Amino acid sequence: MKTLILIIFCFIPFTAYCPESGSNWADRYRHTINESRQIQLRRLFRAFCNVESSGNWLAYNERENAGGILQIRPVMINEVNRLQDSIRFELRDRWNIERSYKIFVIKMMAHNPELDIKKACMLWNGIKTKESYINAITSYYINNIIY
């Protein structure tokens, strides 16, 4: 009986309404992957915000000229502008949480599309990233599942 229920359960299509997706299963699958990636990006963004500035969007590190919720440096703005053609970022954008998120997404999607946490840490904080930094990001990412 359990086997029969399992077989029936496997053939019931599980679909959710999604206006962006088409009518075939491949489009729905792609949308699910994209939605999952967006959730991962938001979680990773929150982890970096928590570790970099404790969530303070007005944080500023004078020694490194890093500011905003992600402690964005001028070199990061230059790098993201180099990667982008259409959207141009300015130094003042690091104080805007939405623009900071866009900068983060552009950087991660260009150099770390698989969203590996250790690689993300090295991309954001440099190659000499300490293990304690990676552990802090990983810990926040794992322990704070709220989207």
VOBA-1610 file (N, C-alpha, C; in pm, whole numbers, padded with zeros to 5 digits, always signed):
BEGIN
Met+00082-00120+00000Met+00000+00000+00000Met+00087+00126+00000Lys+00193+00124+00084Lys+00282+00240+00089Lys+00347+00264-00046Thr+00384+00157-00116Thr+00447+00169-00246Thr+00350+00231-00346Leu+00226+00190-00343Leu+00125+00244-00432Leu+00106+00393-00409Ile+00099+00433-00283Ile+00082+00575-00251Ile+00204+00654-00298Leu+00322+00599-00281Leu+00444+00665-00324Leu+00446+00682-00475Ile+00406+00578-00547Ile+00403+00585-00694Ile+00303+00690-00739Ile+00187+00692-00681Ile+00085+00792-00717Ile+00136+00932-00685Phe+00198+00944-00571Phe+00250+01074-00526Phe+00356+01127-00621Cys+00438+01038-00677Cys+00545+01079-00769Cys+00491+01132-00901Phe+00372+01089-00941Phe+00319+01130-01069Phe+00222+01248-01061Ile+00197+01297-00943Ile+00113+01416-00929Ile+00199+01537-00957Pro+00163+01617-01055Pro+00246+01733-01085Pro+00232+01840-00976Phe+00345+01884-00926Phe+00346+01991-00827Phe+00385+02119-00899Thr+00288+02206-00916Thr+00317+02332-00984Thr+00263+02446-00901Ala+00329+02555-00914Ala+00284+02677-00849Ala+00264+02782-00956Tyr+00170+02870-00936Tyr+00145+02973-01034Tyr+00264+03069-01038Cys+00314+03092-01154Cys+00425+03185-01172Cys+00401+03258-01304Pro+00368+03386-01298Pro+00336+03459-01421Pro+00455+03469-01516Glu+00579+03462-01464Glu+00695+03475-01552Glu+00723+03348-01629Ser+00680+03235-01577Ser+00714+03109-01642Ser+00614+03075-01750Gly+00660+02999-01847Gly+00573+02956-01955Gly+00489+02837-01912Ser+00432+02771-02010Ser+00342+02661-01975Ser+00413+02526-01965Asn+00537+02515-02015Asn+00599+02383-02008Asn+00683+02367-01883Trp+00715+02242-01851Trp+00785+02212-01725Trp+00925+02270-01720Ala+00994+02279-01834Ala+01131+02331-01835Ala+01135+02477-01791Asp+01038+02555-01835Asp+01032+02695-01793Asp+01007+02707-01643Arg+00919+02623-01591Arg+00892+02626-01447Arg+01016+02586-01368Tyr+01089+02488-01419Tyr+01211+02443-01353Tyr+01315+02555-01351Arg+01333+02621-01465Arg+01428+02733-01472Arg+01390+02842-01376His+01260+02872-01366His+01215+02976-01274His+01244+02936-01130Thr+01225+02810-01096Thr+01254+02762-00961Thr+01402+02778-00930Ile+01486+02745-01025Ile+01630+02762-01004Ile+01662+02909-00983Asn+01606+02995-01066Asn+01632+03138-01051Asn+01583+03189-00916Glu+01467+03143-00874Glu+01412+03185-00746Glu+01502+03135-00633Ser+01549+03012-00644Ser+01639+02957-00544Ser+01769+03036-00538Arg+01822+03073-00653Arg+01945+03153-00658Arg+01923+03289-00594Gln+01806+03348-00617Gln+01776+03478-00555Gln+01773+03466-00403Ile+01716+03357-00355Ile+01712+03335-00209Ile+01854+03319-00156Gln+01937+03242-00225Gln+02075+03225-00183Gln+02149+03359-00182Leu+02129+03438-00286Leu+02194+03570-00293Leu+02151+03659-00178Arg+02021+03660-00148Arg+01974+03744-00036Arg+02032+03697+00096Arg+02038+03566+00115Arg+02096+03512+00240Arg+02245+03546+00249Leu+02316+03533+00138Leu+02458+03564+00137Leu+02479+03714+00161Phe+02395+03795+00098Phe+02401+03941+00118Phe+02381+03976+00265Arg+02280+03916+00327Arg+02255+03942+00469Arg+02372+03899+00557Ala+02433+03787+00522Ala+02548+03741+00599Ala+02662+03842+00590Phe+02688+03890+00469Phe+02795+03989+00453Phe+02761+04120+00524Cys+02636+04162+00515Cys+02594+04285+00584Cys+02613+04272+00735Asn+02578+04158+00789Asn+02591+04137+00933Asn+02737+04138+00976Val+02823+04070+00901Val+02964+04060+00940Val+03038+04191+00912Glu+03011+04253+00799Glu+03084+04374+00761Glu+03048+04495+00846Ser+02918+04515+00872Ser+02878+04640+00938Ser+02778+04620+01051Ser+02751+04496+01087Ser+02646+04463+01186Ser+02511+04520+01144Gly+02490+04529+01014Gly+02363+04578+00961Gly+02348+04729+00962Asn+02454+04802+00993Asn+02448+04948+00998Asn+02481+05006+00861Trp+02382+05060+00794Trp+02404+05113+00659Trp+02482+05244+00660Leu+02505+05301+00777Leu+02585+05424+00786Leu+02728+05396+00834Ala+02766+05270+00847Ala+02900+05235+00894Ala+03006+05289+00798Tyr+03118+05333+00857Tyr+03228+05386+00775Tyr+03361+05349+00840Asn+03452+05297+00760Asn+03587+05265+00804Asn+03681+05364+00735Glu+03725+05462+00810Glu+03806+05570+00753Glu+03939+05519+00700Arg+04000+05424+00770Arg+04131+05371+00732Arg+04127+05309+00591Glu+04019+05238+00560Glu+04008+05170+00430Glu+03917+05244+00331Asn+03859+05355+00374Asn+03761+05428+00293Asn+03649+05335+00248Ala+03604+05253+00342Ala+03497+05157+00315Ala+03372+05205+00388Gly+03262+05206+00317Gly+03141+05257+00379Gly+03016+05181+00338Gly+02912+05204+00415Gly+02782+05144+00387Gly+02765+05009+00454Ile+02654+04948+00425Ile+02618+04823+00489Ile+02713+04708+00453Leu+02776+04717+00335Leu+02870+04614+00292Leu+03015+04659+00301Gln+03038+04777+00354Gln+03174+04831+00363Gln+03240+04830+00224Ile+03174+04894+00130Ile+03220+04897-00009Ile+03332+05001-00023Arg+03440+04957-00086Arg+03556+05043-00111Arg+03547+05100-00253Pro+03620+05208-00281Pro+03618+05265-00418Pro+03661+05164-00525Val+03755+05077-00493Val+03800+04979-00592Val+03686+04885-00633Met+03594+04856-00541Met+03479+04770-00572Met+03386+04841-00671Ile+03364+04970-00649Ile+03280+05047-00742Ile+03342+05044-00882Asn+03473+05065-00890Asn+03542+05061-01020Asn+03529+04925-01087Glu+03544+04819-01009Glu+03535+04682-01062Glu+03394+04654-01116Val+03292+04692-01041Val+03155+04665-01084Val+03120+04749-01208Asn+03167+04871-01213Asn+03144+04953-01333Asn+03214+04894-01454Arg+03329+04833-01434Arg+03400+04767-01544Arg+03320+04647-01595Leu+03256+04577-01503Leu+03177+04460-01540Leu+03045+04496-01609Gln+02994+04614-01583Gln+02863+04657-01631Gln+02876+04755-01747Asp+02779+04749-01836Asp+02772+04848-01943Asp+02661+04949-01917Ser+02549+04899-01870Ser+02430+04984-01861Ser+02418+05061-01730Ile+02444+04998-01618Ile+02426+05064-01489Ile+02561+05116-01442Arg+02565+05241-01407Arg+02687+05300-01353Arg+02666+05330-01207Phe+02765+05292-01129Phe+02759+05315-00985Phe+02858+05424-00947Glu+02824+05497-00842Glu+02910+05602-00789Glu+02943+05567-00645Leu+03040+05635-00590Leu+03083+05609-00453Leu+02970+05630-00354Arg+02882+05724-00382Arg+02771+05751-00290Arg+02668+05636-00286Asp+02671+05550-00386Asp+02576+05437-00391Asp+02599+05336-00280Arg+02717+05336-00220Arg+02743+05240-00112Arg+02659+05270+00012Trp+02601+05389+00022Trp+02515+05425+00135Trp+02370+05384+00111Asn+02339+05341-00009Asn+02205+05298-00047Asn+02200+05145-00044Ile+02114+05089+00039Ile+02110+04943+00057Ile+02072+04873-00074Glu+01977+04926-00145Glu+01935+04864-00272Glu+02048+04865-00374Arg+02118+04976-00386Arg+02230+04985-00480Arg+02346+04895-00434Ser+02365+04887-00303Ser+02469+04798-00249Ser+02439+04654-00285Tyr+02311+04616-00276Tyr+02271+04481-00313Tyr+02300+04455-00461Lys+02271+04552-00547Lys+02298+04536-00690Lys+02448+04520-00716Ile+02528+04598-00646Ile+02674+04586-00659Ile+02718+04446-00618Phe+02664+04398-00508Phe+02696+04265-00458Phe+02658+04157-00560Val+02538+04166-00613Val+02489+04067-00709Val+02575+04066-00836Ile+02607+04183-00886Ile+02688+04192-01008Ile+02825+04126-00986Lys+02886+04158-00874Lys+03018+04101-00842Lys+03010+03949-00827Met+02911+03900-00755Met+02899+03756-00734Met+02865+03682-00862Met+02773+03733-00941Met+02732+03664-01063Met+02844+03664-01167Ala+02928+03766-01165Ala+03039+03771-01261Ala+03151+03675-01225His+03183+03664-01097His+03300+03588-01055His+03270+03463-00972Asn+03146+03450-00924Asn+03111+03338-00837Asn+02965+03296-00860Pro+02931+03256-00984Pro+02791+03222-01012Pro+02741+03101-00934Glu+02832+03016-00886Glu+02791+02900-00807Glu+02764+02938-00661Leu+02793+03061-00623Leu+02768+03118-00490Leu+02838+03038-00379Asp+02961+02999-00405Asp+03043+02934-00305Asp+03080+03036-00197Ile+03057+03003-00072Ile+03075+03100+00037Ile+03222+03139+00053Lys+03311+03043+00050Lys+03454+03074+00066Lys+03503+03164-00048Lys+03464+03133-00169Lys+03503+03214-00283Lys+03441+03354-00273Ala+03317+03361-00226Ala+03251+03491-00208Ala+03328+03576-00108Cys+03374+03515-00001Cys+03452+03588+00100Cys+03581+03642+00041Met+03647+03562-00038Met+03772+03606-00099Met+03749+03715-00202Leu+03638+03705-00275Leu+03606+03810-00372Leu+03574+03941-00303Trp+03506+03932-00191Trp+03461+04054-00124Trp+03569+04116-00037Asn+03648+04032+00027Asn+03743+04082+00128Asn+03889+04066+00088Gly+03915+04009-00027Gly+04053+03992-00073Gly+04103+03850-00053Ile+04211+03820-00121Ile+04267+03686-00121Ile+04320+03647+00017Lys+04364+03744+00095Lys+04420+03715+00227Lys+04313+03708+00335Thr+04194+03671+00296Thr+04081+03660+00388Thr+04111+03559+00498Lys+04086+03599+00621Lys+04112+03511+00735Lys+04001+03407+00748Glu+04040+03295+00806Glu+03946+03185+00828Glu+03831+03227+00920Ser+03861+03315+01015Ser+03757+03361+01108Ser+03649+03440+01035Tyr+03687+03515+00932Tyr+03592+03590+00850Tyr+03502+03493+00773Ile+03563+03394+00712Ile+03488+03293+00637Ile+03393+03219+00730Asn+03441+03183+00848Asn+03356+03114+00945Asn+03239+03201+00990Ala+03262+03329+01009Ala+03154+03420+01051Ala+03047+03430+00943Ile+03088+03445+00818Ile+02993+03453+00706Ile+02916+03321+00696Thr+02988+03211+00699Thr+02925+03079+00688Thr+02826+03055+00801Ser+02867+03089+00921Ser+02780+03069+01037Ser+02651+03149+01025Tyr+02663+03276+00986Tyr+02544+03358+00972Tyr+02455+03305+00859Tyr+02517+03266+00749Tyr+02443+03213+00634Tyr+02364+03088+00673Ile+02427+02998+00746Ile+02363+02872+00783Ile+02256+02892+00891Asn+02285+02974+00989Asn+02197+02987+01105Asn+02081+03085+01089Asn+02080+03164+00985Asn+01974+03262+00962Asn+01906+03233+00831Ile+01809+03144+00835Ile+01745+03093+00715Ile+01628+03180+00670Ile+01588+03276+00749Ile+01476+03361+00712Ile+01514+03439+00588Tyr+01426+03440+00490Tyr+01454+03504+00360Tyr+01427+03651+00367
//
